[in-house]
Amino acid sequence: MTRVLHVHEHPADFQTTRSLQQLQRSLPPDFDIHTHAIGNGSPASSHSRHAILAPLDLRRRADSFDIAHAWGLPALSAAAFAPFKRLLFTPTVYPSRRHIRWLRAIMNYRGVNVVCSTTTLHKAFVQHGVPVDRCHLIRPGVDFARIKTRRDVALRAALGIQPHHRVLLGVGESTRAADHHQLTWTDTILNVLDRQTRVLLWGRGPLATSAARFSASLAQPELLILAEQTLGRPLDFEDLFPAADLVAVSATAPVPTLPIAIAMASAVPIIATVTPTVAELLEDRHTALMTQPNVPRLLAQRILQMRDDPQQQRTLADTARAEAYEFFPQSEFVNHHRTLYNQLTAQPDGVAPVAHTAHPPHAHLI
């Protein structure tokens, strides 16, 4: 029996939450999985109310587990001060150089292995001094059973979307890197023509309400819809696609890739900005229409180009869906973690052979 303790912040970001759910649900019975959350109000089986107390709480649990898997730097910092035999670290945000220096300092006295979800992330760690034999590339997995592809008229009506409205779904949580402000600005450009375009955001993330305020500051608050706030209830991200006509990735910095992979699997046509992380998943005129970031006018042009070409919509959406099924299956994500956990427990120094998942065909763009 391999005993694994997942340590994470509460609340966790979407990609971390989905990853934890998949590992807890799908790893075989010879794995004993527990969680430890850092933060108030955690529904986890155990938690630390404050980050300062987390190392003490984890020290009491260290002897009961073979591996501590830390999701995010705060979780790693807490776990590093507890005597766990083996440490695994999955970054939840793109690291700064200060963060990498802190990781390297921890690695000087603890056997930490790093799991990267993208080639961009893997390259950043290796180029700044993290040993390549300690870095593993495991891409997130899509739970295809969660994705709804049929248009939901009732959901659109509940969100205040009229039949003639054209809905742009912003991908993932509203963060600085996702730059949903850029998408909102793009919408104001589009609505100079007909005022029929709406931006739909999930409503989660630190900048969700900021995006709504930005829309209001442009004197067009009706153009932006925060789904959870409008409905007054929680939604899965996958629930939003039946209300969307197009999906827009407006990222200007590295973002979590699981929401993009889910968008590919939804078969809703995608318009995206070109960043190294996004380019690992999408290719212009192959799976999406793409443009440079930070230029709302160009993003608006791409949206109009996609909107006016139904055949292109079908072709790009079908290709994106096929590649999502090929490169982001949930089973691969779980199996690679199972293999890594087994390798870690088999090695006395806690260092596993480097694991990599298959590269999507566009990873060479990085």
N, C-alpha and C positions, 0 to 999 in steps of 0.2 A: 504493500500500500504506500503510495507516494502522497505525502501530506503537503498541500500548498496553501499558503496564506496570501490572499490578494489584499494589498494595502492601497487605498485610494482616498482622494479628497471627496468630501461631500459638500455640495452636490458635484457629481462627476459630469464631465462633458459627454455629449451624445456618443461619440465613437468609443470612449472608454466604457460607458454603460452597456452599449450593445456587445462589446467584446467580452465583458465580464459575464453577461447573460449567456452568451454562446458557450463559453468555457465551462461555466457552472452546469449548464444543461446537457452538454454534448460530450464532455470527456468521459472515458469509460469508467466502470465502477471501481477500478483499482486506483483511482485518484480520489483523495479526500480533500474537497475544496471548501475553504472558509474565507470570509472577508473581514477586513478591519477598516472602517471608515474614519477619516479625520474631519471633524466638523460637527456642529450642533444639529440635532434633529435627524440623525442618520437612522434609516430603517434597517441597517445592517445588523448581523448577528452580534457584533461588538463594535464599539467605536470609541474614539477619544474626542472629548468635547473641545479640546484645544490642541493646536499643533505642539505647544510646549509640553503637554502631558503625553503626547503620543509615544516618544521613545520609552518612557517609563512603562506605559501600558504594553508596548510591544515586547519589552524585555521579559515581562512575565509570561509571554506566550511563545517565546523563541524556541524553547526546547521541544515544543509540541509539533514543530513543522520541519520538513526537509528543505523547503524552498520558501522564501518570501519574494513575492512578485509585486514590485512597487510600480504604480501607475502615476507618473508625474513626479517632478523633482521634490515637492514637499513630502510626498510619501516615501521617496528614496531617502531623503535626509533623516526622516524619523526611523526608518528601518535600519539604516546604517549604524545607528547607535545601539541597536539591539544585537545580541549574539546569534543571529541566524547563521546557519551553516553555509547557505548559498543565497545569493541575491540576484534577482533579475529586475531590470529596469526598462519600462516602456515609456518613452517621452510622450507627453500629451500636448505639448506646444513646441514650435520650432525653437531650438536653444539659442540663447545669446552666448557670446564667448565667455562671459562670467559664469553662466550655467555649466558650460563645458569644463571650465577650470575647476569648478566645484566637484563635478563628476570625476574628473581625473584625480583630484585630491582624495576622494573616497576610494577610488580604485587602487590607490597606493597602499592601502591597508586592508581592503576587502575585495574578495573575488566577485566583482560585479560583471554580469553580462548585460548587454544592451539589445533590445528588440526594436528595430526601426520599421515603420509602416510604409516608408517611401524611399526611393533611391536618393532623393534630395536630402532627406534626413540622414540617411546612412553616410552619404558623402560628407555632410557637414561635420559629423562626429569624427570620421576617419581623418579628414584633412586637418582637424585641429587637435590631433594627438591621441585620440582614443584608439587603442590597438585594434586592428582589423579582425583579429581572431576573437575579439570580445563582442563584435557587432554582428547581429543577425538581422536579416531582412524578411519579415513576415507581413504580407499585405492583409488588410482587414477583409473580413468575409461578409457577404451580403446574405441575409436571410430572405430568400426569394419568396417564401410563403407569406411574408408580411406585406408584400407589395400588391397594391390594387391598381389594375390597369383600366377598368371600365369607368367612364365618365359618371360622376355623381352629381346629378342635377339638384338633389335635395341639399347636399353639402354646399354647393355653390350658392343656393338661395339663402341658406342659414348664415353664410358669410357676407351676405349683402351683394352678391355678384349677380348682375342681370344677364339674361341670355345673350345679349349683344356685346357684353364686355369681353375683352381679351385679357387673359390672366397670365402674368409672368410670375413664376414661383422662384423666389430666392432660395438658394441652396443652403441648408444647414442652419446652424445657430448664428445669430447676429453678433459678430466680433469685429475687431478692427481689421483683421486680415481678410475676412469675408467681404467687407466694404459694401454693405447694403445701402449705405448713403449714396454710393455711385449708382446703384440700381435705381434708387428713388429719383435721383437727378435725371437719369436716362428716361424714366417714365414721364417726367415733366416735358422733356423734349418731344417724346412721342405724342403726348396729348395736346401739343400745339396744333396737331392735324385734326384730331377727332374727339379727344377726351374720352375715349372708350377703353383705354388700357389701364389695368390695375396691377399693382405689385402685391403679391401675397407672401408674407413672411410667417414662419412658424410661430414667432413670438417669444422664443427662448434666446438666451445669450445676453451678455452684459450690455449690449448696445441696441437691444430691441426697442425699448422705449425711446432711445435717442433717435432712432430712425423715424419713429412716428412724430417726434417733435420736429425733426428736420422737414418732413413732409408738410407739417402744419406751418412751418416758417415760410414755406414756398407758396402759402395761401391755397394749397390743394390737398387738404388732409384726407379727402375721400379717395385719393389715388393709392393709398397704402392701407393694407389690411393686415393686422396681427391676428393670426388665426385663433390661438388659444384665448387671447383676451376678448376677441369678438364673440366666441362661442361660450366663454365662461367655464371651460372644462379642458382637461389635458388631452392632447392628441399625440399619437405617434407621428414621427416625421413622414413615414410611409403613407399615412392617411391623406396627405395633402395633394398627392399627384392626380387623383380623379377630379380635382377642382381646377387644374392648371391646363393652359393651352401650350405654353412653352416654359422651359426651365432656363434660368439664367444664373451662370456662375460669374460673379463680379469680383472675384478675389484679386487683391493686389499684393498679397504676401502668401507664404506657405499656409495652407489650411488643411484640416483633416480630410482625408480622401474618401472615407466611408460614405458621407452624404452624396458625393459626386458619383461613386459607384452605384449607389441606390438609384440616383437619377438616371444613370445609363440603363439600369435594369427596368425602369418604369416604362420605357418606350415613349416617353414624352420628348419631343425635339429639344435639343440643348444649344444654347448660345453661351459662349464662355470667353473670358479673358485669358491671355496667354501668360502663365507664370510657370516656372520649372515644375512645381508640384502638379498643377493642372495638366500640363503637357505630358505627364506620365500616363494619364488616363485617356485624354482626348486628343484628336488630331483634326485640324481644320479640313472641312469638306469630306471627312471620312466618317467621323462619329459626331461632329458638331460643326457649327460655324463659329470661328474664333477671331478675336481682335486684340489689339494691345490694351493693357490695363490703363486706368486713370484717364480715359478719354470717353466720357459718356456719349458724345456725338457719334463716335465710331461704333460704340455698342448699340446705340439706337439704330444705326444703319444696318447692322447685322440682324437685328431683330426684325426690321421691316423686310429685309431680304428673305429671311426664313419664313415670315408670316405670309408672304406673297407667293410662295412656291410649295404647294402641297406635296408634290412628288419628291422634292428634296427633303421635306419633313419626314416622309415615310422612309426614305432610303437611309438617312442619317440615323433616325431613331431605331430602325431595325438592326443596323450595324452596331450601334452602341449597346443595344440589348444583348446581342450575340457575344460581344466581347466581355460584357459584365459576367455572363454565365461562364465564359471560358476562364477568366483571370481572377474572379473574386468570389468563388464558391465558399460558403461557410465551412464546408467539410475540410477544405484545404487549410483554412485558418486554424481550425481546431486540431487537425492532424499534425501540423507543424509545431504547434505548442506542445502537444503530447510528446512528440519526438524530442523536443528541446528539454522538456522537464525530465524525461528519462535519461537523456545524455548528461544532464547536470548532476543527477543523483548518482550516476555511474562513475563520475570523475571525482577522485579524492580532492582535487584542487578547485572543484566547482566551475571549471571552464569547459564548455561544450564545443565540439566541432562547429564551424561556422555554418549556419543554415540560411538558405535563400529560397524564396519562392520564385515561380516563373515570372519573367518580365513581360509586361504588356508590350505590344509591338511599338509603342511610342516612347519607351524609356530611353532610347538612344538620343532623344531630343534634349536630355538634361545636360 
